[in-house]
Amino acid sequence: MILKLLSKKNTKEIIELMYKNDELYFSQFLQELGLNHNTISRVLNELIDLEMVSKREEDTGSHKLSKTYYKLTEKGKKVLIFYELESAFEELKPDQKIVYQIVEE
């Protein structure tokens, strides 16, 4: 299920944006990525279900809706390895071999 989600369109862009920005609220995804509201919402909810993203709500103290912030969890940061491997395999020539070492931080 994880690989299926990671290979979906737009998931990589959303994860990389969160990695670069630590924590984002929803409208920042809309501004930065220019994606449809429903697309971003669906991907974020799937990432939350798999515990790759956490969310928190900040009460604005007024009649406005509270802001919801999203952040990659440690598990979510580790999936970036998947995208690094994908790039390495795409760059391989037919006769090349690849050696990849995963180092625990």
C-alpha positions as CSV (number, residue, x, y, z in Angstrom):
1,M,0.0,0.0,0.0
2,I,2.9,2.4,0.8
3,L,4.5,1.9,-2.6
4,K,1.2,2.4,-4.3
5,L,0.7,5.7,-2.6
6,L,4.3,6.9,-3.2
7,S,3.9,6.1,-6.9
8,K,0.7,8.1,-7.3
9,K,0.8,11.3,-9.3
10,N,1.6,14.4,-7.1
11,T,2.6,12.5,-4.0
12,K,6.3,13.1,-4.6
13,E,5.8,16.8,-5.0
14,I,3.8,17.1,-1.8
15,I,6.3,15.1,0.2
16,E,9.3,17.1,-1.1
17,L,7.6,20.4,-0.4
18,M,7.0,19.4,3.2
19,Y,10.6,18.2,3.5
20,K,11.9,21.5,2.4
21,N,9.5,23.6,4.5
22,D,9.2,21.7,7.8
23,E,5.5,22.6,8.3
24,L,2.9,24.0,5.9
25,Y,-0.7,25.0,6.1
26,F,-3.1,23.9,3.5
27,S,-3.3,27.0,1.3
28,Q,0.5,26.9,1.0
29,F,0.2,23.6,-0.8
30,L,-2.3,25.3,-3.2
31,Q,0.0,28.3,-3.8
32,E,3.3,26.3,-4.2
33,L,2.0,23.4,-6.2
34,G,-0.9,24.8,-8.1
35,L,-2.8,21.6,-7.7
36,N,-6.5,21.0,-7.2
37,H,-7.8,21.3,-3.6
38,N,-9.2,17.8,-3.7
39,T,-6.0,16.3,-5.0
40,I,-3.9,17.8,-2.2
41,S,-6.5,16.8,0.4
42,R,-6.7,13.2,-0.8
43,V,-2.9,12.7,-0.8
44,L,-2.5,14.4,2.6
45,N,-5.2,12.2,4.1
46,E,-3.6,9.0,2.7
47,L,-0.2,10.1,4.1
48,I,-1.8,10.8,7.5
49,D,-3.4,7.4,7.5
50,L,0.0,5.8,6.9
51,E,1.6,7.9,9.7
52,M,3.9,9.7,7.2
53,V,2.4,13.1,7.9
54,S,1.1,14.6,11.1
55,K,-1.4,17.5,11.3
56,R,-2.2,20.0,14.0
57,E,-4.9,22.6,14.2
58,E,-4.2,26.1,15.4
59,D,-7.1,28.0,16.9
60,T,-7.1,31.5,15.5
61,G,-9.2,32.8,18.4
62,S,-11.7,34.4,16.2
63,H,-14.7,33.5,14.0
64,K,-12.4,32.3,11.3
65,L,-11.7,28.7,10.7
66,S,-8.6,27.3,12.5
67,K,-5.5,26.7,10.4
68,T,-4.4,23.2,9.8
69,Y,-0.7,22.5,9.6
70,Y,0.9,19.5,8.0
71,K,4.4,18.1,8.8
72,L,6.4,15.1,7.7
73,T,6.9,12.5,10.4
74,E,10.2,10.6,10.8
75,K,8.6,7.8,8.9
76,G,7.6,10.2,6.1
77,K,11.1,11.6,5.8
78,K,12.4,8.0,5.3
79,V,10.3,7.5,2.2
80,L,12.4,10.0,0.4
81,I,14.8,7.1,0.0
82,F,12.2,5.6,-2.3
83,Y,12.4,8.6,-4.6
84,E,16.3,8.6,-4.5
85,L,16.3,4.9,-5.5
86,E,13.8,5.6,-8.3
87,S,16.1,8.3,-9.7
88,A,19.1,6.1,-9.5
89,F,17.4,3.3,-11.4
90,E,16.2,5.7,-14.1
91,E,19.7,6.9,-14.7
92,L,21.2,3.4,-15.0
93,K,22.5,2.3,-18.4
94,P,21.5,-1.3,-19.4
95,D,24.9,-2.8,-18.4
96,Q,25.4,-0.8,-15.1
97,K,24.8,-2.2,-11.6
98,I,23.6,-0.2,-8.7
99,V,24.7,-0.5,-5.1
100,Y,22.7,1.5,-2.6
101,Q,23.5,1.7,1.1
102,I,20.8,2.8,3.5
103,V,22.3,4.5,6.6
104,E,20.3,4.8,9.8
105,E,20.6,8.4,11.1
